[in-house]
Amino acid sequence: MNTAVYVDGFNLYYGALKNTSHEWLDLARLCQLLLPKNQITRIKYFTAKVQPRPTDPCLPVRQQIYLRAIKTIPSLEIIYGHFLSHEIEMPLAGCKPGEQKYVRVIKTEEKGSDVNLATHLVWDGFLDGYDVAVLITNDSDLVTPIRVVRRELKKPVIVLNPNPRKPSHELQLHASFVKPIRRGVIAASQFPPVLSDRRGIFRKPSVW
């Protein structure tokens, strides 16, 4: 069946890839292993460009290398949100009752990707761009667009959960079905260490 895949990039990263050796993930291969009977006609990857951190100034470089890697997948499109940073006051932990102290911190939030994903999911379905939609996410904020696609457009929506240890109850209730993404499948879905594109040869980062 004509299948479109919508990848919540940060949800996938924090749910299944962070602090592992599997960040060099081939999304097309992952979809083939998890959905062997489906014809994957498009993959949309939703993310935002990260900023350098004092403790990790090379973070944007590694992200750009990975984005370059997934751009080698012919059916894949990247849709960008953005980061928003602002100062807020937060309560300090461990204070005694009546002696609460506060500190000012810089809070960084990724904005736009969930709205972008929801919009593309519904709009592509409205244009009959797929028979089946697949979401790689564990974000319950996407329940409403899932319900719209299933109830109004009469199309099935499968959720591939990158965090099987903490599955979203809401997604389980409203998706056609939810399938966990196991570590073994992720390990089997890695790009080769060396890739090439129109710009030349590039390599998997030595550290993440």
C-alpha positions in Angstrom: 0.0 0.0 0.0 1.1 3.5 -0.8 2.6 4.6 2.5 3.9 8.0 3.7 6.1 8.2 6.8 6.2 11.3 9.1 9.3 11.3 11.4 9.3 13.4 14.6 13.0 13.9 14.6 13.7 15.0 18.1 11.2 12.5 19.6 13.0 9.8 17.8 16.4 11.0 18.9 15.5 11.4 22.6 13.4 8.3 22.7 15.7 5.8 21.0 19.0 7.2 19.9 20.5 9.5 22.5 23.5 8.1 24.3 23.6 5.0 22.0 26.0 4.1 19.2 23.1 4.1 16.7 22.6 7.8 15.8 23.7 7.1 12.2 20.2 5.8 11.4 19.0 5.0 7.9 15.3 5.9 8.1 14.5 4.2 4.8 16.0 0.9 6.0 14.2 1.3 9.4 10.9 1.6 7.6 11.6 -1.3 5.3 12.4 -3.6 8.3 9.3 -2.5 10.3 6.9 -2.3 7.4 8.0 -5.0 4.9 4.6 -5.2 3.2 4.2 -1.5 2.7 5.4 0.6 -0.3 7.2 3.6 1.2 6.6 6.4 -1.3 7.7 9.4 0.8 9.4 10.1 4.1 9.1 13.5 5.8 11.6 14.3 8.5 10.7 17.1 10.9 13.4 18.8 12.9 15.1 22.1 13.7 18.7 23.3 13.3 20.4 23.1 16.7 22.7 25.8 18.1 26.2 25.3 19.5 26.5 24.8 23.2 29.3 25.9 25.5 29.9 22.3 26.4 29.4 21.0 22.8 30.3 23.6 20.1 30.4 20.9 17.4 26.8 19.9 17.9 25.5 21.7 14.7 28.3 20.2 12.6 27.3 16.7 13.6 23.6 17.4 12.9 24.4 18.8 9.5 26.4 15.7 8.6 23.5 13.5 9.6 21.0 15.6 7.7 23.4 15.3 4.7 23.2 11.5 5.2 19.4 11.3 5.2 19.3 13.5 2.2 20.8 10.6 0.2 17.4 8.9 0.6 15.6 9.7 -2.6 12.1 9.7 -1.1 13.0 11.9 1.9 12.1 15.6 2.5 13.3 17.6 5.5 10.9 20.2 7.1 12.4 22.6 9.6 11.0 24.2 12.7 13.1 26.4 14.9 14.5 26.8 18.4 13.3 29.5 20.8 15.5 30.5 23.8 14.5 32.8 26.6 15.3 33.5 30.3 12.8 32.3 33.0 12.8 32.0 36.7 12.7 28.4 38.1 12.4 27.2 41.7 15.6 25.8 43.2 15.3 22.2 44.3 15.9 21.2 48.0 14.8 24.4 49.6 13.1 24.2 53.0 9.4 25.1 53.3 9.0 28.9 53.4 12.5 29.4 52.2 12.0 28.8 48.5 14.7 30.3 46.2 14.6 30.9 42.5 17.2 31.0 39.8 17.2 32.5 36.3 17.9 29.9 33.6 18.0 29.9 29.8 15.2 27.7 28.5 15.5 26.4 24.9 12.4 24.9 23.2 12.0 23.3 19.8 9.0 25.0 18.2 7.0 24.2 15.1 7.8 20.6 14.3 4.7 19.1 15.9 2.5 21.7 14.1 4.4 21.1 10.8 4.0 17.3 11.1 0.3 17.6 11.9 -0.3 19.9 9.0 1.5 17.7 6.5 -0.2 14.6 7.8 -3.7 16.0 7.3 -3.0 18.0 4.1 -1.3 15.0 2.4 -4.2 12.8 3.4 -6.7 15.4 2.1 -4.9 15.3 -1.3 -5.0 11.5 -1.3 -1.2 11.4 -1.1 -1.1 8.1 0.7 -3.2 5.0 1.5 -1.5 4.6 4.9 0.2 7.1 7.1 3.0 6.1 9.5 4.2 8.4 12.3 7.5 7.8 14.1 6.7 9.5 17.4 5.6 9.0 21.0 4.1 12.5 21.3 0.5 12.5 22.4 0.1 16.1 21.0 -0.5 14.4 17.6 -3.6 12.6 18.7 -6.0 15.2 17.1 -4.5 15.1 13.6 -4.5 11.3 13.8 -8.2 11.3 14.7 -8.9 13.6 11.8 -7.2 11.4 9.3 -8.9 8.2 10.6 -12.4 9.6 11.1 -12.7 12.2 8.4 -10.4 10.8 5.7 -11.0 7.1 6.5 -7.3 6.3 6.3 -5.3 4.1 8.7 -2.6 5.7 10.8 0.2 3.5 12.2 2.5 4.8 15.0 6.0 3.4 15.4 7.0 4.2 18.9 10.7 5.1 19.5 10.3 4.8 23.3 8.6 1.4 24.1 9.4 1.8 27.8 7.1 4.7 28.1 4.4 4.3 25.4 1.8 7.1 25.1 -1.6 5.8 26.2 -3.4 8.4 24.1 -1.6 7.3 20.9 -2.5 3.7 21.7 -6.1 4.6 22.0 -6.4 6.6 18.7 -3.9 5.2 16.2 -4.9 2.2 14.0 -2.1 0.4 15.9 1.1 1.1 17.6 4.3 -0.8 17.0 7.4 -0.5 19.2 10.8 0.3 17.6 13.2 -2.2 19.1 16.9 -1.6 19.6 17.7 -4.6 17.4 15.9 -3.1 14.5 17.6 0.3 15.0 21.0 -1.5 15.2 20.2 -3.2 11.9 19.2 0.1 10.2 22.5 2.0 10.2 24.0 3.7 7.2 27.5 2.5 6.1 30.3 4.5 7.7 31.1 6.2 4.4 28.5 7.8 2.1 28.6 9.9 -1.0 26.4 12.6 -2.6 26.8 15.2 -5.3 29.2 17.1 -3.0 31.5 14.1 -2.6 32.4 11.6 0.0 31.6 12.1 3.7 31.8 10.0 6.9 30.0 9.1 10.0 31.1 11.4 12.9 33.6 9.6 15.1 31.8 10.8 18.3 28.3 12.1 18.9 
